[in-house]
Amino acid sequence: MVEAGLEDLGLPSARRETLRNLARALAGGGILLDPGSGREDVERRLLEVRGIGPWTASYVAMRALGDPDAFLPTDLGVRRAISRLGHASDRRSVAALAERWRPWRAYATQHLWASLGDAEGQTKKREVVA
């Protein structure tokens, strides 16, 4: 992947360069995405890769490292689901609300995302019936 031609992916050149830099870090052992890897260390190293921000680093911690407390307070789906529950959906309010879910915030994220699918599914069912 480090030397792969990524032009056919339809990504901007900056995103292609981010993928190459990430591939170099992974191939060189600078970033280890093993379940036993230190989560804070991996997140810090991911954030050092130009083009990778907090959302991506937290998502990787959740999915690749199995971090049960990874959380994405800026995620649009998370914010939309929290808003539907009647809470403020700005980043600070979402992060503050999620503090009470520690150390299981990744599971809360999954439930929030799933609640959006349920709501969309219910809307689609109503449209078909109508």
C-alpha positions in Angstrom: 0.0 0.0 0.0 2.9 2.3 0.7 3.8 2.4 -3.0 0.4 1.5 -4.3 -1.2 3.7 -7.0 -4.1 5.2 -5.2 -5.2 7.6 -7.9 -8.0 5.4 -9.0 -9.7 5.6 -5.6 -11.1 9.0 -6.4 -9.6 10.5 -3.2 -8.0 14.0 -3.0 -4.2 13.9 -3.1 -4.0 14.9 0.6 -6.1 11.9 1.6 -4.0 9.6 -0.5 -0.9 10.9 1.2 -2.5 10.3 4.6 -3.1 6.7 3.6 0.5 6.3 2.4 1.8 7.8 5.6 -0.4 5.6 7.7 0.7 2.5 5.7 4.4 3.5 6.2 3.8 3.8 10.0 2.0 0.5 10.2 4.6 -1.3 8.0 7.5 0.2 9.9 6.1 -0.7 13.3 5.7 2.9 14.4 2.0 2.2 15.0 0.8 -1.2 16.2 -2.9 -1.9 15.9 -3.0 -5.0 18.0 -5.7 -5.5 20.7 -2.9 -5.5 23.3 -1.4 -2.2 22.1 -1.4 0.7 24.5 -4.5 2.7 23.5 -3.2 6.1 24.5 0.1 5.5 22.7 -1.7 4.3 19.5 -4.0 7.3 19.6 -1.1 9.7 20.1 0.8 8.1 17.2 -2.2 8.2 14.9 -2.7 11.9 15.7 0.9 12.5 14.6 0.0 11.3 11.1 -0.9 14.4 9.1 -4.5 14.1 8.0 -5.7 11.9 10.9 -7.8 13.7 13.5 -9.4 12.8 16.8 -12.5 11.2 15.2 -10.4 8.8 13.2 -8.1 8.0 16.1 -11.0 7.3 18.4 -12.7 5.2 15.7 -9.6 3.1 15.3 -9.3 2.7 19.1 -12.9 1.4 19.1 -12.7 -0.9 16.1 -9.1 -2.1 15.9 -8.1 -2.0 19.5 -11.4 -3.0 21.1 -11.3 0.1 23.4 -14.6 -0.1 25.3 -14.3 3.6 26.3 -13.5 5.1 22.9 -15.9 7.9 22.2 -16.6 10.2 19.2 -18.2 13.4 20.6 -18.0 15.2 17.2 -19.6 12.3 15.3 -22.7 13.5 13.4 -24.6 10.3 14.1 -23.8 10.4 17.8 -24.8 14.0 18.1 -28.1 13.5 16.1 -29.0 10.5 18.3 -28.3 12.4 21.5 -30.4 15.3 20.2 -33.3 12.9 19.5 -33.0 11.9 23.2 -33.6 15.6 24.2 -30.1 16.5 25.1 -27.9 19.3 23.8 -25.8 18.1 20.9 -22.9 20.4 20.8 -19.5 18.7 21.2 -18.9 19.9 24.8 -22.4 18.8 26.0 -22.1 15.5 24.2 -18.7 14.8 25.8 -20.0 15.9 29.3 -23.1 13.6 29.0 -20.9 10.7 27.9 -18.7 11.0 31.0 -21.4 9.1 33.0 -21.1 6.2 30.6 -17.4 5.5 31.4 -15.8 3.1 30.9 -18.2 1.8 28.3 -18.7 4.8 26.0 -17.9 2.7 22.9 -20.9 0.6 23.6 -23.0 3.7 24.1 -21.8 4.9 20.7 -22.9 1.7 19.1 -26.4 2.0 20.7 -26.7 5.6 19.6 -25.8 4.7 16.0 -28.2 1.8 16.1 -31.0 4.1 17.3 -30.7 6.1 14.2 -31.1 3.0 12.0 -34.2 2.1 14.0 -35.7 5.6 13.6 -34.9 5.6 9.8 -36.4 2.1 9.5 -39.6 3.2 11.2 -39.9 6.1 8.9 -39.4 3.9 5.9 -42.0 1.4 7.2 -44.5 4.2 7.6 -43.9 5.4 4.1 -44.5 1.9 2.7 -47.7 1.5 4.6 -49.0 5.0 3.6 
